[in-house]
Amino acid sequence: MTETYTALARKWRPRTFAELIGQDHVRRALVNALETGRVHHAFLFTGTRGVGKTTIARILAKCLNCEKGVTPTPCGECASCREIDAGRFVDLIEVDAASRTKVDDTRELLDNVQYAPTRGRYKVYLIDEVHMLSTHSFNALLKTLEEPPPHVKFLLATTDPQKLPVTVLSRCLQFNLKRIPLAQIAAHLRTILEKEGIGFEPAALALLAQAADGSMRDGLSLLDQLIAFGGGRAGQSEARAMLGTISRDHVLQLAERLAAADAAELMRYARSLEEWAPDYAQVLDELGSLLARVALKQVVKDYDGDDLYATELLERLAHAIPPEDVQLYYQTAIVGRRDLALASDPRTGFEMALLRMVAFRPQSEAGAAPTAVPGAGARAPSPTPGAQMRVSEGPDGASRRVPPPATPAAAVATPAGTEDWGATISAMELQGAARQLATHCALVGREGAVVRLALDPRSKFMRTPAVEEKLAQALARHYGEPVRLEFTTTAAQPETPAQAGERVSQEEADATRRAFEADPGVQGFRERFGATPLPETIRPLK
């Protein structure tokens, strides 16, 4: 007769608080209560599936009924401990509220509350999915919760505490169990496989932990499935095949083509994925996950990556894609993931998400000198991603931060009149207050890193440190070197783009009024009816 196989989720179920994974806030509170003898009569454990609600309740029941006394560390060897672990302890009454929702079931259950426990120190009622009870059942339970016998403890568990009446919530100590972090799930899976003597790849465990979505039980069930799928081994390729995710190399290729900003090549590769019949929502999830790691690498220089993506890979992408593009790509990926259901078909929605990534990049960087990206095309960020801002002092004594150049640039002198300042503003594509400040200035000249601007005296209020800094950064990207702004406000100064626009508009309005008044029909109205046109109502057609 062959031995019956025990699922990993049951075999490795924690039997003491020391074996519990995560939920330290719950463990600490219960251990302190047991040590001080201040154990409440009713506990409510809430949280998503598979995070340990029922497991903690059984451990607490064992702590209360261990033959060695009430303790946070039950022996696990006495008859009470062994029977609770085996699920046959007579004084631990486990109830599935989903199948016993009627008030008669609840009354029948509570009829025996008044009787002393048969074997243990306490009679423990463990009611799982308690939110499934009917209103009448809650009313029947309420009186007992309010005035329980000293030998009774109630342990309630639910995934939906909002459905419980407030009268029940107010009579329980409530513990909200958290989702277990991915790193803890992966580490626990590794420990189990090492003890079981089963071969594995760390990347496979990372994929399982991600698919478990915070549930340790789901992670162990997926591990059982992967071991069977992989023929006794937990490999990365088997995990991806089982979970229906595409290879990490495909996601990396998409990221490198995004770094190259080559829409044609990006679309070609995206369409080649169809032969793998991928779940495009998961592809966007994987791409977003990679971009999040790249962004973290750009900000936290000592970030070492993880089992899915190595440090060298993240370092390469962090230098190939500017930080602002990483943020744009990530945001587009998660929004595209949400909108896939609205697309005509998933592949079209996926391709449109990729097209939006490259189509809405800041155009001011389109002409930057390219930088080689291994395995893909090339482009260069400007300024260099992750570089520190250089601080310079403005004419008013305030510090200004401007981005450093990618390479040292020779000093260039540009006298006034040789550069079209309006064209420069348009090329920088400034927005908001920074554009308003620029249009109310005239370029006096540029010499090396110093850009001299004449500010319209009527627009002094526009010059603030934050706005000036944005303008300096835009000019630094445009010229390819750091700049320092110097402002003058004199009565005699060159015409600003804003003044030029006002002058042209006024000239067009004057010409329109003259043409209107010279029109024979208008002159006829004047002579016959004494009509007088209102000048402010005569405007040129746009």
Order of alpha helices (4+ residues) and beta strands (2+ residues): alpha-alpha-beta-alpha-alpha-beta-alpha-beta-alpha-beta-alpha-beta-alpha-alpha-alpha-alpha-alpha-alpha-alpha-alpha-alpha-alpha-beta-beta-beta-alpha-alpha-beta-beta-alpha-beta-alpha-alpha
